[in-house]
Amino acid sequence: MDFDLSKPQKLLKESAREFLARECKPERVRALMETETAHDDGLWQAIADQGWLALLVPEEHGGLGLGLVEMAAVAEEMGRACLPGPFLSTLFATALIERAGSAEQRAKYLEPIAAGELRATVALLEEGASWDTESAKLKAQREGGSFRVTGRKLFVNDAETSNLLICVALDGDGLALLPVERGAGGVSIKPMASMDGTRKVYEVSFEGVSVPEADALGADGDARGALNGALEVATTALCAEMVGGMQWVLDTAVEYAKTRQQFGRAIGSFQAVQHQCADMLMMTESARSAAYYAAWTLTENDPAASVAVSIAKAYCSDAYREVGNRGVQVHGGIGFTWEHDLQLYYKRSKSSETLFGDATFHRERIACLVVDKEKN
């Protein structure tokens, strides 16, 4: 593994930072938070024009066909800017379609996704709110060549702005991945409360929704394996995004410590403040190493990829929260106020901590993966 980004990857990362500094300033983030969906069509199309929606889409479907390291480089800058909207949920759906879709389905969905014409999300969570794919209980009944679904999914990211909902349902002992258009009959969407206003979540109810068996993803392969693989891709992108958020908190705290005066001295001269900043730096750099290593293992199809992804998420979940805590400590009272942008990143850290599984979930997953490997 090369421990530094290549020149093209660095250029991609720099261009992402410049674009987001120009197009996704804190004022725009705050404005979008106040909307019902945190989505802006103009910003979304601008992102598509940058090619970010096409990074992981194969070239034959209008994409760039790049790897997870390039995606991680862009995602880190998205986290630094606290980018609102449905990018991460669409990335999750893209990875699932690419793994589970037939050639016709990939052509049908991936090309418009890459062009910014289609937004998608995956409806997985239910009452237990577990990211374990074994926990899906919503049943898909087969009736006359179609699946009929009645039930609900919870905490579905960006459901209101997504044109396509991929519902994860139980078909016997296996999974059925059912693409449903947002406006389909029997589909209703209701907002749910969320700490992070930049990433909206919804309850999606299905009342006798019918999906032709021919439209189901993963019909000719391993639907559960495809879903697990897509989760790992989305989790890795989220880890990189969390690193970007940590870096913003660190940079902002250090700059504040240099300028804030107390007792006639900059507070950065006090050892207690220096220790807080040193801890933030250590956690941020460690998280960056874990996230990019996970991205590399997935790109290279390394056998240790699944463990690497869970190690990265477990560490980043704890580290982002702790970096946020220390950032607030350095800022003091102003760190708790609505006026300061630090609160945006602290809330993002809490929502990201649980998204795709928290640290406890992934530590248990690591243990299970290691035990399974020893048995085999």
N, C-alpha and C positions, 0 to 999 in steps of 0.2 A: 504493500500500500504506500502511495506517495502521501506524505504528511502535509503537503501544501497544495493549494489549488493551482491548476495549470494556467497559463496566460489567458486562453479563451474564457476559462471559468472566472478568473479575476475580472476580466472585462465585462462579463455578464453581470457579475455581482455589483460592479461599480455603476454600470448603466441602470441596474435596478434601483440602487440607492439614489441616483440622480433623478430618475423618473418619479419615485415616490416622494422625494423631498419637494418636488415641484407640484405633483398632482394629488398628494395625500397628506397635506399639512394638518396639524392638530385641529385647526378650525373646521376643516372639512370632515374629519373624523367625528368631531363633536356634533356637527350638523346632521350627519347620517345616523348617529346614535339616537337622535330625537325622532327619526322617522319610524314607521312601523316595520320596515324591513331591513334597514341599514344598507340598502342597495342603491346604487346610482348607475343608470344605464350608460351614461357617458364615461364614467370611470371604468366600468366593466369592458366596454368596447376598446378603451385605451389600453387596458391590460391585454386584451386579445390581440391588439395590434402590435404589442411588444413581443408576442409569441409565447407568453408564459402559459397560456392554456394548452398550447401545442407541444410543450416540452417533452412530455412522456407519451404523446400520441405517435404511433408509427408513421413513417414517411408516406407509406401507401395510402394512409387515411388523412393526408393533409397536415401531418404533424412534423416535428423536428426529430423525433426518435432519439432524444438524448437520455441520459441516465439520471439516477437519483441524486448524484452529487451536484449536478447542475441545478436540479430542482431545489436542493437544500440551500444552495447559494442564494437563489432568488427568495426562497421562503424565509431565510434569515433576515433579509432586508424588509420583507413584508411584516415580520414581527417587530422589527425596529420602528416601523412606521405605524404599527397597530392598525394594519389595513382592515377595514370592515368589509362585510359582504360575503358572498357564497363561494369564494375561491376554494377553500379547503374541502367543503362538501362536494363541490364539482370534481375536484381532484380524486376524492374517494370513489365517486361514481365512475369516473374515467378509468381508474385502475381496475375496478370491478368489471366494467364492460370489456376492457381489453383482455382480461383473463377468462371471463366466462362467456362472452358473446361469440356467436358464429361469425363467419366472414361477412355475411349480409348484415348482421346486427352491428358489428363494428363499423362497417361503412355507413350504416344508417345514423348512428349516434356520434361516433368519434369525430367525423368531419365537421358537423355543425358545432360540436363542443370546441374544437380547435379554432374555429372561426369566430367564436363568441356568440353564436346564434342560439345555443342551447345551454341551459343551466340544469344541473341534476343534483340529486341528493339520494342518500341511502337511508331507508327507514328500518332500523334494526332494533332499537331499545324498546322494552316493554315495562311491565310493572316493576320488575326487579332492578331495572336500569343497569344490567350487567352487559359488558362488552364481549363476554364469552359467546361464541356463535352457537354453543350447545344450549344456550338459555332461551333461544327463540321458541315461543309457544303458539304464536298465531298460526292457525291451520288454514291450509289452502285445499278446499274440497274440489275434486275432479267431477265435472258435470258436462257431459256431451262435448268433449274435446276442449274444454276450457277449465281454468281454475276459478273458483268463486271464493272470495275472501270477505270475511266479516270480523271486525275487531278493531283494535287501535294500536298505534305506535306512539311512543312518547319521546320527547327531547330530540325531535328530528330537526337537524340544522337546516335553516334556510328553506323550509318547505314552501313558504309563501312565494318566494321568488324563483323557485325551481320549476322548469317546464316539465321535468321528468322526475318521478319518484320511483325508486327501485325498492319494492317492499320485500323484505326477507320473511318468508313464511315456511311453515313446516308441512312437508308433503310426505306423509308416512314417516320413515326413519331418516329421510334426507331433507334437503332444503330446496325450496323453489324461490328463485330470484325473479320477481315479477315486475316488469316495467309498467308503470301506470302514469298516464298523463294527469297533470294537476287538475285539469277541468273535467276529468272523467266523471260520469254519473256514479253517485254513491260515495264520493270522496269529499270529506269536509276537513278544513284546517283551522285550528284554533291556537292563538298565541299562548305560550307558557312563560311564566316569570323566569328571568335569567339575571344573574349578577352582571354579566358582560353585555352591555348594550350594543357592542359592535358585532356580536354574533348571536342572532336571534334563534330561538328554538320554538318548536310547535308540537302540538298534539295533532296527529293525523288519524282520522277515523275512516274505516272502510265499511260500507253497508252493502253487502251483496255485490261487490265490485267483481266484474268478470274480466279475465285476462286469457286470451287463447293460449293453449299449450305451446303452440308454435312460437309465440312471442317470448316465452320464458327464457331467461339467460341460464346458461349452464346445463341445458337439457341433455347435451351429449358428453358431459364431462363431470368433473368434481366440483359441484357448486360450493360446497363448504370449503374446500381447499382454495378456490378462487376468492371467496369472501375473506378468508384468513390472510391470503396474500395481499389483497387490496387494503385490508386493515393495516398491515405492516407498512405499506407504502404511505398511507395517509398519516400513520403514527410518526414515521420518520420525518415527513414534511412538517408535522406539528412540532416535533422536537427542535428542528432547525428554526422554526418560527419563534419558539420559546427562547432560544439562544439570542436571537435578535432583540427580543424584549429585554432580556437580562442585560445585554450590552447597552441598551438605551438607559436603563436604570443606573447602571454603573457609571456611564459617562456623565449623566446628569448629576448624580450624587457627588462625583469627584469635582465637577465644575462648581457646584454649589459650595462644597467644602473649601474651595480656593478663594471664594469671594465673600462668603458669610463671615462677618466679624462678631466676635464675642470676647469680652474682656480685653479689647484692644488688639486682638489677634485673629487671624483667619482660623476658623474651627478645624481646618485641615492640618493645623500644626499640633493639634491635640492627639495624643497616642490612641485614645479610645476611638476617635473618629477614623484614624488611620487603620486600626484593626478592622473596623467595619468594612472599609473600602477594600482592604486586602482580602477579606473573606469573600466579598462579592466578586473580585477578580478571579480568585481561585475557583469558585463555583461556576462562573461563566466560562472560563477556559476549559474546565473539565467537562462541562455540558457540551461545549462545542466539539471537543474531541469525540465524545460518545455519539453525538448526533451524526457527524460526518463519517465516522466509522460505520455506523449502521447503514447510512446511505451507500457507502462503498460496498459493503457486504451484499446488499440487495442487488446492486448493479452487477456485481461479479458472480451472482448466484452462489455465494459462499455457503457451505453447509451450516455455518454458525450464525447465519443472518437472523433467524428468528430470536435467538438468545440476545444478539447484539441490539436488536430493535427494542426488546423489553428492558435491557440494561439501560439503554438511552432514555426511554420513557420514564422508568422508575427514578433515575437520577434527575432528569430535567423537571419532573413533577415536583420533587422536593426542592430542587435548587432554585427554580424560578420563584417559588413562594418565599424562600428564605432571602433571596436577593431583593425581592420586593419589600420584605420586612425591614431589612437593613437600610434600604433606600429611604424608607419612611423615617427610620431612626436618625439618619444623617440630616434629613430635611427638618426634622422636628415638627412643630405644629402645622406648618404650611403643607407638609406632606399628606395631611388628612383632608385638605380642603378641595372643594370642587374646582376652584380656579386653577389649581396646579395640575399639569398633565400626568403627574405620577399616579394619580388614582386610576387613570385609564389602564395603565400597565399592571397595576396591582389587581384590578378586577379581571383583566385578561389572564393573569397568572393563575387565579383561582379557577376560572372556567377551563383553562387548558390543563390544569392539574388532573381533572376528572375525565376530560374528553379522551376517548379511546382507551380508557382504563387508567386508574390512579397508580401510585407507586406500589401499594399493597397488591393490587390485581396483577401487576407485572412481575413482582417478586414471586408470587405464587406460580405464575406462568413459567418463569425461569426454572423454578424447582421441578415443575412437571416435565418441562422439556429435557432437563438433565436426567431425570429418572427414566424417561422414555428412551433416551439415548443409551443409557447404561443397560437397559433391558434388551435392547436390540444389538 
